[in-house]
């Protein structure tokens, strides 16, 4: 895993822990706190899923570009 990915995952993890601690230390009833934690966890999971989906699409596009450029380069070398 590359450094930017580690940094992003570390920030997401730290944010999740911060949210959970903030909710746990709030002066609300247990049921309300558990519901808020579940809602926030679902939101974070959704955002991570969107990030992964977007990243996958970008990687697919980059792979296609590299393949097309490589093919064009090879054709240019072969015709020389």
C-alpha positions in Angstrom: 0.0 0.0 0.0 1.4 3.4 -0.9 1.9 6.3 1.4 -1.0 8.4 0.2 -3.3 5.5 0.7 -2.0 4.9 4.2 -2.4 8.6 5.0 -6.0 8.6 3.8 -6.9 5.4 5.7 -5.2 6.8 8.8 -7.2 10.0 8.6 -10.5 8.2 8.0 -9.7 5.9 11.0 -8.8 8.8 13.2 -12.0 10.7 12.2 -14.1 7.6 13.0 -12.5 7.2 16.4 -13.0 11.0 17.1 -16.6 10.9 16.2 -17.2 7.8 18.3 -15.5 9.2 21.3 -17.3 12.5 21.0 -20.6 10.7 20.9 -19.7 8.4 23.8 -18.7 11.3 26.0 -21.8 13.3 25.3 -24.5 13.6 28.0 -27.2 11.6 26.2 -29.0 8.3 26.9 -27.3 5.0 25.8 -29.9 4.2 23.2 -29.5 7.5 21.6 -25.8 7.3 21.6 -25.8 3.8 20.0 -28.2 5.0 17.3 -25.9 8.0 16.5 -22.8 5.7 16.4 -24.6 3.4 14.0 -25.7 6.3 11.8 -22.2 7.8 11.7 -20.6 4.4 11.0 -23.0 3.8 8.1 -22.2 7.3 6.8 -18.5 6.6 7.0 -18.9 3.2 5.3 -20.9 4.8 2.5 -18.2 7.5 2.0 -15.5 4.8 1.9 -17.5 2.8 -0.6 -17.9 5.9 -2.8 -14.1 6.7 -2.6 -13.2 3.1 -3.5 -15.6 3.1 -6.5 -14.3 6.5 -7.7 -10.7 5.3 -7.3 -11.4 2.1 -9.2 -12.9 4.1 -12.1 -9.9 6.4 -12.2 -7.5 3.4 -12.1 -9.4 1.7 -15.0 -9.2 4.9 -17.0 -5.5 5.2 -16.3 -4.9 1.6 -17.3 -6.8 2.1 -20.6 -4.7 5.2 -21.3 -1.5 3.4 -20.7 -2.5 0.5 -22.8 -3.5 2.8 -25.7 -0.3 4.8 -25.4 1.8 1.7 -25.3 0.0 0.3 -28.4 0.5 3.6 -30.3 4.2 3.7 -29.3 4.7 0.1 -30.4 3.1 0.7 -33.7 5.3 3.8 -34.2 8.4 1.8 -33.4 7.4 -1.0 -35.7 6.7 1.3 -38.6 10.1 3.1 -38.3 
